[in-house]
């Protein structure tokens, strides 16, 4: 152990640790979950520290030598290095001050290491005076939250959803000529093509990707420059604008200074908005996953209109059983993500006066939801959607047995007569065609044209009766 000092006095710190006394106090104070802050958040915090150092150098407040050292270590953080030196638990001070000081101390001590100085000497960088120059945890941590979550959305979730969309769109095209029975209320309805059904799933995935883009827009406004309570005390008036410009250059995301710093630090409504988009995405993916496993149910006693790729044995007691495990995985991911989103909504309520004090938990929840949704969507596309096969014969069998083809007879014999035909066909176990011909309601040629399933899937090419459900 070595001894370091902060404003509260001396503190023994492990020799190998790059953090200092403030971080060690937090480690001792918060032995809660054993979960440190998300790696993606630490990378985002490193990027913010890099931008702050560059801005302070431009303003003449930091020497080029000191700025270069801060940026060098911050770049290491951005690359995912030194994560073992960020041990502070998620459940810590609600402002994230412990994590901000953790970063300040790691950057300062790593700079000492790189400069041949003694770790803990605060030479050539002081963690507060240099690394934290013009900053407060109260504006840095919300800024790192926005930057890191926006990057995670852009780099992880958006590409994964586009990948899933492409897989579903390809199946929609491949299945475009396969007619099947539609279902509403879980009951037989008029025909659709399997391709049309999958086009709906593809559209959901596409809209989910658009929701990610909207979430990124909600995060572009940054709290940096507000320092302690939003007034900007001890901060150069041009500092925030320069930091936002540098962050934009580094990420390609158009970040800008908050229009109102008091809102930007006191409230986390932006995070709640992002959580809402993630919850909507999770709902969408759940619908897709559930429909696909239901369409594949069987193989003998279910719908079995599609076949899913076999990925693993489905039972320890039933030989040969194969289950829709990829759908089950994705549904669980979505339940988890919606739970995390609800947690963010609850955290968003806890902004008291000039600061929200649940930011570490918000960061954990958003990053965890994004990480799991991105991986879940990509694995589902690769391990399930890509390998889906249609069963055209089974689809045609169910169409031919369906009574809802009777809907196409409305324009010819009227709703009441068509309803009577459907009821009689069901009661007598006959086909619609048999009942209509027996009653002499239509000639065979007209009947066959009216009951052609593919024609019913093409709007404008078949006259269907009105009504809903």
Secondary structure, DSSP 8 states (H G I E B T S, - for coil): -EEEEETTEEEEE-TT-S--HHHHHHHHH--SSS-BS-HHHHHHHHHHHHHHHHHHHHTTSS-HHHHHHHHHHHHHHHTTTTGGG---BSSS-TT-HHHHHHHHHHHHHHHHHHTT--TTS--S--IIIIITTT--HHHHHHHHHHHHHHHHIIIIIHHHHHHHHHHHHHHHHHTTT-EEEEEETTEEEEEEEHHHHHHHHHHHHHHHHHHHHHHHHHT-EE-TT-TTTSS-TTS-TTHHHHHHHHHHHHHSS--EE-S-HHHHHH--HHHHHHHHHHHHHHHHHHHHHHHHHHHT--SSSS--SEE----S---SSSTT----HHHHHHHHHHHHHHHHHHHHHHHHT-EETTEES-HHHHHHHHHHHHHHHHHHHHHHHHHTGGG-EE-HHHHHHHHHH-SGGGGGGHHHH-HHHHHHHHHHHHHHT--HHHHHHHHTSS-HHHHHHHT-HHHHTSTTSS-------
